[in-house]
Amino acid sequence: MKAFKVLGSGCANCVNTAKLIEKIAAEQGIEVSVEKVTDLETIMNYGVMSTPGVVMDEVVVHAGGIPKSEAIIDWLK
């Protein structure tokens, strides 16, 4: 199982990013866990300055804006 964290304030882009990761994972038949992180100090500890940020298995893979579907598919491989 892949573990994702979506870093952000809980804005629409952050919520949509989490939903998109879950949707694409389900389409691919891959089990994921998606945690929403809104604590500013935690977000800063990842070095993310632009949200939403995406952390996969404790590695920042994206920051700023909703990621493209193709990028999420690549992360799931």
All heavy atoms as TSV, in Angstrom:
chain	resi	resn	atom	element	x	y	z
A	1	MET	N	N	0.835	-1.173	0.000
A	1	MET	CA	C	0.000	0.000	0.000
A	1	MET	C	C	0.882	1.238	0.000
A	1	MET	O	O	1.854	1.316	0.726
A	1	MET	CB	C	-0.898	0.022	1.239
A	1	MET	CG	C	-1.711	1.285	1.291
A	1	MET	SD	S	-2.677	1.641	2.783
A	1	MET	CE	C	-3.360	0.131	3.270
A	2	LYS	N	N	0.506	2.201	-0.841
A	2	LYS	CA	C	1.230	3.469	-0.889
A	2	LYS	C	C	0.568	4.436	0.082
A	2	LYS	O	O	-0.646	4.499	0.180
A	2	LYS	CB	C	1.189	4.053	-2.292
A	2	LYS	CG	C	1.787	3.123	-3.333
A	2	LYS	CD	C	2.906	3.784	-4.050
A	2	LYS	CE	C	3.429	2.833	-5.113
A	2	LYS	NZ	N	4.839	2.861	-5.206
A	3	ALA	N	N	1.401	5.182	0.795
A	3	ALA	CA	C	0.899	6.147	1.773
A	3	ALA	C	C	1.130	7.564	1.256
A	3	ALA	O	O	2.266	7.939	0.963
A	3	ALA	CB	C	1.597	5.946	3.109
A	4	PHE	N	N	0.048	8.311	1.120
A	4	PHE	CA	C	0.122	9.693	0.663
A	4	PHE	C	C	-0.313	10.630	1.771
A	4	PHE	O	O	-1.163	10.294	2.593
A	4	PHE	CB	C	-0.824	9.910	-0.532
A	4	PHE	CG	C	-0.361	9.300	-1.811
A	4	PHE	CD1	C	-0.754	8.016	-2.155
A	4	PHE	CD2	C	0.461	9.994	-2.676
A	4	PHE	CE1	C	-0.337	7.433	-3.341
A	4	PHE	CE2	C	0.890	9.423	-3.864
A	4	PHE	CZ	C	0.486	8.138	-4.194
A	5	LYS	N	N	0.278	11.817	1.750
A	5	LYS	CA	C	-0.172	12.912	2.597
A	5	LYS	C	C	-0.397	14.100	1.675
A	5	LYS	O	O	0.452	14.396	0.824
A	5	LYS	CB	C	0.874	13.280	3.651
A	5	LYS	CG	C	1.093	12.202	4.688
A	5	LYS	CD	C	2.137	12.620	5.706
A	5	LYS	CE	C	2.377	11.471	6.688
A	5	LYS	NZ	N	3.445	11.798	7.635
A	6	VAL	N	N	-1.541	14.749	1.827
A	6	VAL	CA	C	-1.811	15.974	1.083
A	6	VAL	C	C	-1.659	17.110	2.077
A	6	VAL	O	O	-2.363	17.181	3.088
A	6	VAL	CB	C	-3.225	15.953	0.459
A	6	VAL	CG1	C	-3.508	17.281	-0.233
A	6	VAL	CG2	C	-3.352	14.799	-0.534
A	7	LEU	N	N	-0.693	17.977	1.796
A	7	LEU	CA	C	-0.364	19.078	2.695
A	7	LEU	C	C	-1.057	20.338	2.238
A	7	LEU	O	O	-0.945	20.725	1.074
A	7	LEU	CB	C	1.151	19.317	2.705
A	7	LEU	CG	C	2.064	18.099	2.863
A	7	LEU	CD1	C	3.515	18.533	2.774
A	7	LEU	CD2	C	1.792	17.369	4.158
A	8	GLY	N	N	-1.785	20.982	3.137
A	8	GLY	CA	C	-2.431	22.241	2.789
A	8	GLY	C	C	-3.425	22.669	3.840
A	8	GLY	O	O	-3.667	21.982	4.828
A	9	SER	N	N	-4.038	23.805	3.592
A	9	SER	CA	C	-4.927	24.427	4.564
A	9	SER	C	C	-6.307	23.800	4.613
A	9	SER	O	O	-7.113	24.145	5.464
A	9	SER	CB	C	-5.073	25.912	4.220
A	9	SER	OG	O	-5.699	26.036	2.946
A	10	GLY	N	N	-6.585	22.909	3.685
A	10	GLY	CA	C	-7.935	22.350	3.584
A	10	GLY	C	C	-8.735	23.055	2.509
A	10	GLY	O	O	-9.952	22.901	2.423
A	11	CYS	N	N	-8.059	23.818	1.674
A	11	CYS	CA	C	-8.703	24.552	0.587
A	11	CYS	C	C	-9.266	23.585	-0.456
A	11	CYS	O	O	-9.002	22.381	-0.411
A	11	CYS	CB	C	-7.700	25.499	-0.076
A	11	CYS	SG	S	-6.355	24.642	-0.935
A	12	ALA	N	N	-10.021	24.105	-1.401
A	12	ALA	CA	C	-10.637	23.276	-2.439
A	12	ALA	C	C	-9.584	22.496	-3.227
A	12	ALA	O	O	-9.787	21.311	-3.530
A	12	ALA	CB	C	-11.464	24.141	-3.381
A	13	ASN	N	N	-8.462	23.110	-3.551
A	13	ASN	CA	C	-7.413	22.401	-4.303
A	13	ASN	C	C	-6.848	21.235	-3.502
A	13	ASN	O	O	-6.536	20.184	-4.060
A	13	ASN	CB	C	-6.286	23.356	-4.706
A	13	ASN	CG	C	-6.643	24.200	-5.907
A	13	ASN	OD1	O	-7.630	23.964	-6.586
A	13	ASN	ND2	N	-5.836	25.210	-6.164
A	14	CYS	N	N	-6.711	21.427	-2.201
A	14	CYS	CA	C	-6.185	20.349	-1.343
A	14	CYS	C	C	-7.171	19.183	-1.289
A	14	CYS	O	O	-6.788	18.024	-1.426
A	14	CYS	CB	C	-5.911	20.882	0.064
A	14	CYS	SG	S	-4.703	22.228	0.107
A	15	VAL	N	N	-8.440	19.493	-1.091
A	15	VAL	CA	C	-9.477	18.459	-1.040
A	15	VAL	C	C	-9.554	17.722	-2.374
A	15	VAL	O	O	-9.616	16.490	-2.419
A	15	VAL	CB	C	-10.841	19.093	-0.673
A	15	VAL	CG1	C	-11.970	18.090	-0.819
A	15	VAL	CG2	C	-10.801	19.655	0.737
A	16	ASN	N	N	-9.527	18.486	-3.475
A	16	ASN	CA	C	-9.610	17.874	-4.806
A	16	ASN	C	C	-8.389	17.017	-5.113
A	16	ASN	O	O	-8.507	15.993	-5.791
A	16	ASN	CB	C	-9.808	18.941	-5.883
A	16	ASN	CG	C	-11.185	19.556	-5.812
A	16	ASN	OD1	O	-12.139	18.936	-5.355
A	16	ASN	ND2	N	-11.305	20.793	-6.260
A	17	THR	N	N	-7.220	17.414	-4.628
A	17	THR	CA	C	-6.004	16.618	-4.824
A	17	THR	C	C	-6.144	15.271	-4.130
A	17	THR	O	O	-5.844	14.226	-4.717
A	17	THR	CB	C	-4.765	17.378	-4.304
A	17	THR	OG1	O	-4.587	18.564	-5.101
A	17	THR	CG2	C	-3.506	16.527	-4.389
A	18	ALA	N	N	-6.615	15.271	-2.897
A	18	ALA	CA	C	-6.799	14.020	-2.158
A	18	ALA	C	C	-7.805	13.120	-2.871
A	18	ALA	O	O	-7.573	11.917	-3.035
A	18	ALA	CB	C	-7.258	14.313	-0.736
A	19	LYS	N	N	-8.910	13.697	-3.316
A	19	LYS	CA	C	-9.938	12.916	-4.019
A	19	LYS	C	C	-9.396	12.345	-5.330
A	19	LYS	O	O	-9.701	11.203	-5.689
A	19	LYS	CB	C	-11.167	13.784	-4.301
A	19	LYS	CG	C	-11.990	14.069	-3.077
A	19	LYS	CD	C	-13.199	14.914	-3.439
A	19	LYS	CE	C	-14.020	15.243	-2.208
A	19	LYS	NZ	N	-15.156	16.133	-2.519
A	20	LEU	N	N	-8.598	13.132	-6.044
A	20	LEU	CA	C	-8.046	12.676	-7.322
A	20	LEU	C	C	-7.087	11.506	-7.124
A	20	LEU	O	O	-7.132	10.523	-7.870
A	20	LEU	CB	C	-7.339	13.842	-8.027
A	20	LEU	CG	C	-6.825	13.570	-9.433
A	20	LEU	CD1	C	-7.966	13.191	-10.378
A	20	LEU	CD2	C	-6.092	14.801	-9.980
A	21	ILE	N	N	-6.245	11.569	-6.111
A	21	ILE	CA	C	-5.329	10.463	-5.809
A	21	ILE	C	C	-6.134	9.199	-5.499
A	21	ILE	O	O	-5.848	8.121	-6.036
A	21	ILE	CB	C	-4.386	10.813	-4.642
A	21	ILE	CG1	C	-3.411	11.918	-5.067
A	21	ILE	CG2	C	-3.613	9.570	-4.162
A	21	ILE	CD1	C	-2.626	12.536	-3.920
A	22	GLU	N	N	-7.162	9.328	-4.663
A	22	GLU	CA	C	-7.990	8.172	-4.312
A	22	GLU	C	C	-8.708	7.605	-5.529
A	22	GLU	O	O	-8.781	6.388	-5.714
A	22	GLU	CB	C	-9.004	8.566	-3.232
A	22	GLU	CG	C	-8.346	8.832	-1.886
A	22	GLU	CD	C	-9.279	9.475	-0.872
A	22	GLU	OE1	O	-10.328	10.042	-1.275
A	22	GLU	OE2	O	-8.951	9.416	0.331
A	23	LYS	N	N	-9.233	8.476	-6.389
A	23	LYS	CA	C	-9.966	8.053	-7.581
A	23	LYS	C	C	-9.062	7.295	-8.552
A	23	LYS	O	O	-9.399	6.205	-9.026
A	23	LYS	CB	C	-10.570	9.280	-8.275
A	23	LYS	CG	C	-11.280	8.990	-9.590
A	23	LYS	CD	C	-11.800	10.287	-10.192
A	23	LYS	CE	C	-12.430	10.084	-11.534
A	23	LYS	NZ	N	-11.482	10.038	-12.625
A	24	ILE	N	N	-7.903	7.859	-8.841
A	24	ILE	CA	C	-6.987	7.224	-9.799
A	24	ILE	C	C	-6.457	5.914	-9.242
A	24	ILE	O	O	-6.346	4.923	-9.962
A	24	ILE	CB	C	-5.860	8.195	-10.202
A	24	ILE	CG1	C	-6.462	9.338	-11.036
A	24	ILE	CG2	C	-4.758	7.476	-10.971
A	24	ILE	CD1	C	-5.504	10.451	-11.371
A	25	ALA	N	N	-6.159	5.871	-7.949
A	25	ALA	CA	C	-5.689	4.630	-7.330
A	25	ALA	C	C	-6.759	3.546	-7.453
A	25	ALA	O	O	-6.453	2.396	-7.792
A	25	ALA	CB	C	-5.323	4.856	-5.871
A	26	ALA	N	N	-8.015	3.903	-7.215
A	26	ALA	CA	C	-9.111	2.936	-7.327
A	26	ALA	C	C	-9.240	2.441	-8.760
A	26	ALA	O	O	-9.435	1.233	-9.004
A	26	ALA	CB	C	-10.417	3.569	-6.858
A	27	GLU	N	N	-9.108	3.347	-9.726
A	27	GLU	CA	C	-9.175	2.962	-11.143
A	27	GLU	C	C	-8.046	2.006	-11.514
A	27	GLU	O	O	-8.223	1.137	-12.356
A	27	GLU	CB	C	-9.107	4.208	-12.039
A	27	GLU	CG	C	-10.353	5.065	-11.996
A	27	GLU	CD	C	-10.183	6.396	-12.716
A	27	GLU	OE1	O	-9.057	6.721	-13.179
A	27	GLU	OE2	O	-11.188	7.130	-12.812
A	28	GLN	N	N	-6.891	2.178	-10.883
A	28	GLN	CA	C	-5.727	1.341	-11.159
A	28	GLN	C	C	-5.735	0.055	-10.324
A	28	GLN	O	O	-4.858	-0.789	-10.467
A	28	GLN	CB	C	-4.433	2.117	-10.877
A	28	GLN	CG	C	-4.251	3.378	-11.686
A	28	GLN	CD	C	-3.921	3.103	-13.127
A	28	GLN	OE1	O	-3.145	2.216	-13.431
A	28	GLN	NE2	N	-4.534	3.853	-14.030
A	29	GLY	N	N	-6.686	-0.042	-9.400
A	29	GLY	CA	C	-6.752	-1.213	-8.528
A	29	GLY	C	C	-5.643	-1.252	-7.493
A	29	GLY	O	O	-5.208	-2.316	-7.066
A	30	ILE	N	N	-5.188	-0.069	-7.078
A	30	ILE	CA	C	-4.086	0.033	-6.120
A	30	ILE	C	C	-4.628	0.592	-4.811
A	30	ILE	O	O	-5.341	1.601	-4.800
A	30	ILE	CB	C	-2.963	0.934	-6.671
A	30	ILE	CG1	C	-2.388	0.326	-7.950
A	30	ILE	CG2	C	-1.876	1.152	-5.628
A	30	ILE	CD1	C	-1.456	1.236	-8.705
A	31	GLU	N	N	-4.258	-0.064	-3.713
A	31	GLU	CA	C	-4.707	0.384	-2.400
A	31	GLU	C	C	-3.776	1.488	-1.900
A	31	GLU	O	O	-2.559	1.343	-1.927
A	31	GLU	CB	C	-4.705	-0.796	-1.431
A	31	GLU	CG	C	-5.398	-0.504	-0.132
A	31	GLU	CD	C	-5.517	-1.734	0.756
A	31	GLU	OE1	O	-5.469	-2.861	0.230
A	31	GLU	OE2	O	-5.647	-1.548	1.963
A	32	VAL	N	N	-4.384	2.594	-1.486
A	32	VAL	CA	C	-3.606	3.719	-0.957
A	32	VAL	C	C	-4.250	4.221	0.333
A	32	VAL	O	O	-5.430	3.988	0.580
A	32	VAL	CB	C	-3.525	4.902	-1.959
A	32	VAL	CG1	C	-2.787	4.525	-3.215
A	32	VAL	CG2	C	-4.889	5.464	-2.268
A	33	SER	N	N	-3.439	4.895	1.122
A	33	SER	CA	C	-3.983	5.662	2.245
A	33	SER	C	C	-3.652	7.122	1.952
A	33	SER	O	O	-2.548	7.446	1.510
A	33	SER	CB	C	-3.378	5.214	3.567
A	33	SER	OG	O	-2.023	5.572	3.639
A	34	VAL	N	N	-4.642	7.985	2.148
A	34	VAL	CA	C	-4.449	9.416	1.905
A	34	VAL	C	C	-4.796	10.161	3.191
A	34	VAL	O	O	-5.923	10.099	3.667
A	34	VAL	CB	C	-5.330	9.917	0.733
A	34	VAL	CG1	C	-5.120	11.411	0.529
A	34	VAL	CG2	C	-5.016	9.155	-0.549
A	35	GLU	N	N	-3.797	10.829	3.729
A	35	GLU	CA	C	-3.970	11.611	4.954
A	35	GLU	C	C	-3.898	13.087	4.595
A	35	GLU	O	O	-3.019	13.508	3.842
A	35	GLU	CB	C	-2.850	11.256	5.941
A	35	GLU	CG	C	-2.860	12.052	7.210
A	35	GLU	CD	C	-1.651	11.776	8.095
A	35	GLU	OE1	O	-0.891	10.829	7.815
A	35	GLU	OE2	O	-1.463	12.525	9.059
A	36	LYS	N	N	-4.817	13.878	5.115
A	36	LYS	CA	C	-4.795	15.317	4.895
A	36	LYS	C	C	-4.083	15.961	6.077
A	36	LYS	O	O	-4.449	15.731	7.228
A	36	LYS	CB	C	-6.208	15.851	4.743
A	36	LYS	CG	C	-6.906	15.306	3.515
A	36	LYS	CD	C	-8.348	15.753	3.458
A	36	LYS	CE	C	-9.038	14.977	2.354
A	36	LYS	NZ	N	-10.404	14.659	2.656
A	37	VAL	N	N	-3.063	16.748	5.793
A	37	VAL	CA	C	-2.273	17.411	6.832
A	37	VAL	C	C	-2.491	18.915	6.710
A	37	VAL	O	O	-2.176	19.503	5.675
A	37	VAL	CB	C	-0.772	17.074	6.689
A	37	VAL	CG1	C	0.051	17.806	7.731
A	37	VAL	CG2	C	-0.544	15.573	6.781
A	38	THR	N	N	-3.047	19.518	7.763
A	38	THR	CA	C	-3.317	20.951	7.740
A	38	THR	C	C	-2.454	21.747	8.720
A	38	THR	O	O	-2.491	22.968	8.707
A	38	THR	CB	C	-4.810	21.229	8.051
A	38	THR	OG1	O	-5.122	20.665	9.324
A	38	THR	CG2	C	-5.717	20.629	6.984
A	39	ASP	N	N	-1.675	21.058	9.542
A	39	ASP	CA	C	-0.822	21.725	10.524
A	39	ASP	C	C	0.327	22.443	9.823
A	39	ASP	O	O	1.151	21.811	9.156
A	39	ASP	CB	C	-0.281	20.706	11.531
A	39	ASP	CG	C	0.629	21.352	12.551
A	39	ASP	OD1	O	0.122	22.170	13.345
A	39	ASP	OD2	O	1.839	21.051	12.536
A	40	LEU	N	N	0.359	23.764	9.974
A	40	LEU	CA	C	1.349	24.585	9.267
A	40	LEU	C	C	2.785	24.188	9.600
A	40	LEU	O	O	3.639	24.124	8.707
A	40	LEU	CB	C	1.116	26.069	9.570
A	40	LEU	CG	C	1.967	27.060	8.793
A	40	LEU	CD1	C	1.773	26.878	7.293
A	40	LEU	CD2	C	1.637	28.475	9.193
A	41	GLU	N	N	3.065	23.902	10.851
A	41	GLU	CA	C	4.427	23.526	11.243
A	41	GLU	C	C	4.855	22.221	10.559
A	41	GLU	O	O	5.983	22.098	10.073
A	41	GLU	CB	C	4.526	23.380	12.758
A	41	GLU	CG	C	5.949	23.116	13.232
A	41	GLU	CD	C	6.058	23.085	14.754
A	41	GLU	OE1	O	5.186	23.630	15.448
A	41	GLU	OE2	O	7.042	22.505	15.229
A	42	THR	N	N	3.949	21.259	10.497
A	42	THR	CA	C	4.246	19.980	9.822
A	42	THR	C	C	4.509	20.213	8.342
A	42	THR	O	O	5.456	19.659	7.775
A	42	THR	CB	C	3.068	18.996	10.012
A	42	THR	OG1	O	2.845	18.813	11.405
A	42	THR	CG2	C	3.369	17.661	9.363
A	43	ILE	N	N	3.688	21.049	7.718
A	43	ILE	CA	C	3.867	21.357	6.289
A	43	ILE	C	C	5.226	22.005	6.063
A	43	ILE	O	O	5.957	21.636	5.134
A	43	ILE	CB	C	2.717	22.261	5.796
A	43	ILE	CG1	C	1.397	21.495	5.840
A	43	ILE	CG2	C	3.001	22.776	4.388
A	43	ILE	CD1	C	0.154	22.356	5.639
A	44	MET	N	N	5.584	22.945	6.918
A	44	MET	CA	C	6.874	23.635	6.788
A	44	MET	C	C	8.044	22.665	6.992
A	44	MET	O	O	9.083	22.813	6.344
A	44	MET	CB	C	6.967	24.783	7.789
A	44	MET	CG	C	5.937	25.873	7.581
A	44	MET	SD	S	6.106	26.711	6.024
A	44	MET	CE	C	7.376	27.867	6.429
A	45	ASN	N	N	7.872	21.679	7.866
A	45	ASN	CA	C	8.931	20.694	8.097
A	45	ASN	C	C	9.228	19.872	6.843
A	45	ASN	O	O	10.338	19.373	6.690
A	45	ASN	CB	C	8.576	19.773	9.259
A	45	ASN	CG	C	8.711	20.457	10.608
A	45	ASN	OD1	O	9.409	21.454	10.733
A	45	ASN	ND2	N	8.024	19.936	11.596
A	46	TYR	N	N	8.252	19.744	5.961
A	46	TYR	CA	C	8.484	19.061	4.681
A	46	TYR	C	C	9.125	20.001	3.656
A	46	TYR	O	O	9.491	19.573	2.569
A	46	TYR	CB	C	7.172	18.519	4.109
A	46	TYR	CG	C	6.725	17.220	4.737
A	46	TYR	CD1	C	5.672	17.180	5.642
A	46	TYR	CD2	C	7.357	16.020	4.414
A	46	TYR	CE1	C	5.257	15.992	6.217
A	46	TYR	CE2	C	6.945	14.826	4.980
A	46	TYR	CZ	C	5.906	14.817	5.872
A	46	TYR	OH	O	5.499	13.628	6.442
A	47	GLY	N	N	9.230	21.282	3.977
A	47	GLY	CA	C	9.830	22.252	3.059
A	47	GLY	C	C	8.878	22.701	1.966
A	47	GLY	O	O	9.303	23.283	0.970
A	48	VAL	N	N	7.593	22.453	2.144
A	48	VAL	CA	C	6.595	22.831	1.137
A	48	VAL	C	C	6.163	24.267	1.406
A	48	VAL	O	O	5.671	24.586	2.479
A	48	VAL	CB	C	5.384	21.870	1.167
A	48	VAL	CG1	C	4.257	22.386	0.279
A	48	VAL	CG2	C	5.816	20.487	0.736
A	49	MET	N	N	6.355	25.124	0.399
A	49	MET	CA	C	5.993	26.533	0.536
A	49	MET	C	C	4.741	26.872	-0.264
A	49	MET	O	O	4.143	27.918	-0.081
A	49	MET	CB	C	7.158	27.422	0.066
A	49	MET	CG	C	8.445	27.187	0.823
A	49	MET	SD	S	8.298	27.475	2.582
A	49	MET	CE	C	8.307	29.238	2.621
A	50	SER	N	N	4.356	26.008	-1.184
A	50	SER	CA	C	3.204	26.239	-2.041
A	50	SER	C	C	2.308	25.011	-1.973
A	50	SER	O	O	2.760	23.901	-2.234
A	50	SER	CB	C	3.689	26.494	-3.478
A	50	SER	OG	O	2.615	26.763	-4.335
A	51	THR	N	N	1.048	25.211	-1.597
A	51	THR	CA	C	0.150	24.075	-1.423
A	51	THR	C	C	-0.847	23.996	-2.578
A	51	THR	O	O	-1.055	24.985	-3.275
A	51	THR	CB	C	-0.620	24.200	-0.086
A	51	THR	OG1	O	-1.400	25.381	-0.105
A	51	THR	CG2	C	0.323	24.188	1.094
A	52	PRO	N	N	-1.440	22.859	-2.800
A	52	PRO	CA	C	-1.251	21.643	-2.026
A	52	PRO	C	C	0.082	20.974	-2.327
A	52	PRO	O	O	0.584	21.045	-3.439
A	52	PRO	CB	C	-2.415	20.739	-2.455
A	52	PRO	CG	C	-2.811	21.232	-3.804
A	52	PRO	CD	C	-2.480	22.697	-3.829
A	53	GLY	N	N	0.616	20.351	-1.304
A	53	GLY	CA	C	1.807	19.533	-1.470
A	53	GLY	C	C	1.406	18.074	-1.351
A	53	GLY	O	O	0.430	17.749	-0.684
A	54	VAL	N	N	2.142	17.214	-2.023
A	54	VAL	CA	C	1.868	15.779	-1.946
A	54	VAL	C	C	3.135	15.069	-1.498
A	54	VAL	O	O	4.209	15.270	-2.079
A	54	VAL	CB	C	1.389	15.205	-3.298
A	54	VAL	CG1	C	1.145	13.705	-3.186
A	54	VAL	CG2	C	0.127	15.912	-3.780
A	55	VAL	N	N	2.989	14.261	-0.456
A	55	VAL	CA	C	4.087	13.460	0.069
A	55	VAL	C	C	3.710	12.001	-0.140
A	55	VAL	O	O	2.617	11.578	0.221
A	55	VAL	CB	C	4.294	13.741	1.576
A	55	VAL	CG1	C	5.363	12.825	2.150
A	55	VAL	CG2	C	4.650	15.195	1.802
A	56	MET	N	N	4.601	11.248	-0.771
A	56	MET	CA	C	4.379	9.824	-0.970
A	56	MET	C	C	5.483	9.070	-0.261
A	56	MET	O	O	6.667	9.303	-0.537
A	56	MET	CB	C	4.385	9.453	-2.458
A	56	MET	CG	C	4.079	7.976	-2.691
A	56	MET	SD	S	4.108	7.521	-4.430
A	56	MET	CE	C	5.861	7.428	-4.707
A	57	ASP	N	N	5.107	8.195	0.659
A	57	ASP	CA	C	6.075	7.416	1.429
A	57	ASP	C	C	7.164	8.323	2.005
A	57	ASP	O	O	8.352	8.038	1.907
A	57	ASP	CB	C	6.662	6.291	0.576
A	57	ASP	CG	C	5.588	5.304	0.119
A	57	ASP	OD1	O	4.599	5.107	0.858
A	57	ASP	OD2	O	5.735	4.725	-0.971
A	58	GLU	N	N	6.729	9.451	2.564
A	58	GLU	CA	C	7.579	10.434	3.257
A	58	GLU	C	C	8.523	11.214	2.346
A	58	GLU	O	O	9.478	11.837	2.816
A	58	GLU	CB	C	8.353	9.793	4.417
A	58	GLU	CG	C	7.456	9.327	5.545
A	58	GLU	CD	C	6.579	10.436	6.125
A	58	GLU	OE1	O	7.085	11.530	6.413
A	58	GLU	OE2	O	5.362	10.196	6.286
A	59	VAL	N	N	8.271	11.223	1.037
A	59	VAL	CA	C	9.064	12.006	0.086
A	59	VAL	C	C	8.127	12.988	-0.617
A	59	VAL	O	O	7.082	12.587	-1.135
A	59	VAL	CB	C	9.746	11.097	-0.965
A	59	VAL	CG1	C	10.484	11.919	-2.009
A	59	VAL	CG2	C	10.691	10.121	-0.288
A	60	VAL	N	N	8.487	14.277	-0.625
A	60	VAL	CA	C	7.670	15.272	-1.316
A	60	VAL	C	C	7.785	15.025	-2.821
A	60	VAL	O	O	8.880	15.034	-3.384
A	60	VAL	CB	C	8.121	16.709	-0.967
A	60	VAL	CG1	C	7.332	17.731	-1.779
A	60	VAL	CG2	C	7.988	16.976	0.519
A	61	VAL	N	N	6.634	14.778	-3.470
A	61	VAL	CA	C	6.639	14.503	-4.910
A	61	VAL	C	C	5.972	15.619	-5.709
A	61	VAL	O	O	6.074	15.647	-6.938
A	61	VAL	CB	C	5.968	13.145	-5.237
A	61	VAL	CG1	C	6.789	11.984	-4.708
A	61	VAL	CG2	C	4.536	13.074	-4.721
A	62	HIS	N	N	5.297	16.545	-5.006
A	62	HIS	CA	C	4.603	17.609	-5.724
A	62	HIS	C	C	4.320	18.761	-4.769
A	62	HIS	O	O	4.055	18.544	-3.589
A	62	HIS	CB	C	3.270	17.080	-6.289
A	62	HIS	CG	C	2.460	18.124	-7.002
A	62	HIS	ND1	N	2.714	18.488	-8.293
A	62	HIS	CD2	C	1.421	18.879	-6.582
A	62	HIS	CE1	C	1.847	19.429	-8.652
A	62	HIS	NE2	N	1.052	19.678	-7.630
A	63	ALA	N	N	4.336	19.979	-5.300
A	63	ALA	CA	C	3.936	21.146	-4.515
A	63	ALA	C	C	3.367	22.204	-5.448
A	63	ALA	O	O	3.902	22.433	-6.532
A	63	ALA	CB	C	5.116	21.714	-3.734
A	64	GLY	N	N	2.272	22.813	-5.031
A	64	GLY	CA	C	1.676	23.921	-5.772
A	64	GLY	C	C	0.717	23.490	-6.854
A	64	GLY	O	O	1.144	23.081	-7.921
A	65	GLY	N	N	-0.564	23.534	-6.578
A	65	GLY	CA	C	-1.582	23.201	-7.566
A	65	GLY	C	C	-1.939	21.722	-7.562
A	65	GLY	O	O	-1.252	20.902	-6.963
A	66	ILE	N	N	-3.036	21.446	-8.241
A	66	ILE	CA	C	-3.500	20.062	-8.337
A	66	ILE	C	C	-2.600	19.320	-9.333
A	66	ILE	O	O	-2.403	19.795	-10.446
A	66	ILE	CB	C	-4.965	20.018	-8.814
A	66	ILE	CG1	C	-5.867	20.729	-7.795
A	66	ILE	CG2	C	-5.436	18.580	-9.028
A	66	ILE	CD1	C	-7.297	20.908	-8.232
A	67	PRO	N	N	-2.051	18.173	-8.927
A	67	PRO	CA	C	-1.167	17.440	-9.857
A	67	PRO	C	C	-1.944	16.869	-11.034
A	67	PRO	O	O	-3.153	16.613	-10.932
A	67	PRO	CB	C	-0.601	16.311	-8.985
A	67	PRO	CG	C	-1.571	16.154	-7.869
A	67	PRO	CD	C	-2.197	17.493	-7.648
A	68	LYS	N	N	-1.263	16.691	-12.141
A	68	LYS	CA	C	-1.880	16.091	-13.328
A	68	LYS	C	C	-2.102	14.601	-13.085
A	68	LYS	O	O	-1.339	13.954	-12.376
A	68	LYS	CB	C	-0.985	16.300	-14.545
A	68	LYS	CG	C	-0.781	17.771	-14.903
A	68	LYS	CD	C	-0.281	17.915	-16.311
A	68	LYS	CE	C	-0.100	19.370	-16.704
A	68	LYS	NZ	N	-1.291	20.164	-16.688
A	69	SER	N	N	-3.135	14.083	-13.714
A	69	SER	CA	C	-3.469	12.660	-13.576
A	69	SER	C	C	-2.292	11.775	-13.961
A	69	SER	O	O	-2.033	10.761	-13.317
A	69	SER	CB	C	-4.678	12.318	-14.443
A	69	SER	OG	O	-5.811	13.033	-14.008
A	70	GLU	N	N	-1.562	12.164	-15.009
A	70	GLU	CA	C	-0.422	11.370	-15.473
A	70	GLU	C	C	0.652	11.260	-14.390
A	70	GLU	O	O	1.287	10.222	-14.243
A	70	GLU	CB	C	0.181	11.975	-16.749
A	70	GLU	CG	C	-0.731	11.969	-17.949
A	70	GLU	CD	C	-1.756	13.116	-17.964
A	70	GLU	OE1	O	-1.591	14.107	-17.208
A	70	GLU	OE2	O	-2.729	13.010	-18.724
A	71	ALA	N	N	0.853	12.331	-13.651
A	71	ALA	CA	C	1.850	12.311	-12.573
A	71	ALA	C	C	1.421	11.339	-11.478
A	71	ALA	O	O	2.237	10.562	-10.970
A	71	ALA	CB	C	2.044	13.706	-11.999
A	72	ILE	N	N	0.152	11.356	-11.136
A	72	ILE	CA	C	-0.344	10.452	-10.094
A	72	ILE	C	C	-0.197	9.004	-10.542
A	72	ILE	O	O	0.223	8.149	-9.758
A	72	ILE	CB	C	-1.816	10.789	-9.750
A	72	ILE	CG1	C	-1.896	12.197	-9.148
A	72	ILE	CG2	C	-2.388	9.742	-8.786
A	72	ILE	CD1	C	-3.300	12.713	-8.969
A	73	ILE	N	N	-0.503	8.723	-11.795
A	73	ILE	CA	C	-0.332	7.363	-12.329
A	73	ILE	C	C	1.119	6.922	-12.206
A	73	ILE	O	O	1.405	5.804	-11.815
A	73	ILE	CB	C	-0.856	7.280	-13.784
A	73	ILE	CG1	C	-2.385	7.440	-13.801
A	73	ILE	CG2	C	-0.433	5.972	-14.439
A	73	ILE	CD1	C	-2.972	7.649	-15.174
A	74	ASP	N	N	2.053	7.833	-12.515
A	74	ASP	CA	C	3.479	7.520	-12.391
A	74	ASP	C	C	3.841	7.223	-10.937
A	74	ASP	O	O	4.625	6.309	-10.655
A	74	ASP	CB	C	4.347	8.649	-12.912
A	74	ASP	CG	C	4.401	8.710	-14.426
A	74	ASP	OD1	O	4.036	7.706	-15.081
A	74	ASP	OD2	O	4.798	9.755	-14.969
A	75	TRP	N	N	3.305	7.992	-9.985
A	75	TRP	CA	C	3.608	7.765	-8.568
A	75	TRP	C	C	3.130	6.393	-8.122
A	75	TRP	O	O	3.753	5.775	-7.260
A	75	TRP	CB	C	2.946	8.816	-7.674
A	75	TRP	CG	C	3.338	10.223	-7.948
A	75	TRP	CD1	C	4.485	10.662	-8.565
A	75	TRP	CD2	C	2.585	11.399	-7.646
A	75	TRP	NE1	N	4.481	12.036	-8.654
A	75	TRP	CE2	C	3.334	12.512	-8.106
A	75	TRP	CE3	C	1.353	11.614	-7.042
A	75	TRP	CZ2	C	2.883	13.825	-7.954
A	75	TRP	CZ3	C	0.909	12.913	-6.891
A	75	TRP	CH2	C	1.658	14.009	-7.340
A	76	LEU	N	N	2.042	5.941	-8.700
A	76	LEU	CA	C	1.444	4.675	-8.278
A	76	LEU	C	C	2.159	3.449	-8.846
A	76	LEU	O	O	1.926	2.325	-8.395
A	76	LEU	CB	C	-0.049	4.622	-8.657
A	76	LEU	CG	C	-0.929	5.632	-7.918
A	76	LEU	CD1	C	-2.318	5.680	-8.547
A	76	LEU	CD2	C	-1.005	5.316	-6.446
A	77	LYS	N	N	3.036	3.647	-9.818
A	77	LYS	CA	C	3.760	2.519	-10.430
A	77	LYS	C	C	4.840	2.006	-9.513
A	77	LYS	O	O	5.423	2.674	-8.741
A	77	LYS	CB	C	4.369	2.933	-11.766
A	77	LYS	CG	C	3.315	3.165	-12.828
A	77	LYS	CD	C	3.957	3.522	-14.122
A	77	LYS	CE	C	2.867	3.745	-15.175
A	77	LYS	NZ	N	3.381	4.238	-16.411
